[in-house]
Amino acid sequence: MVEAFHRLQTILVLTDQRLTVGGAILLRKICFLVRMRT
């Protein structure tokens, strides 16, 4: 489970580099909300 989450986080980081600033902020907000739920 942790390994899968780590992979997802890595993918998000790689995708983050291709997104605009607004898109990156939105992704980080979603990730933050997911972490808060866990």
Buried (B, 14 or more C-beta within 10 A) or exposed (E): EEEEEEEEEEEBEEEBEEEEEEEBEEBEEEBEEEEEEE
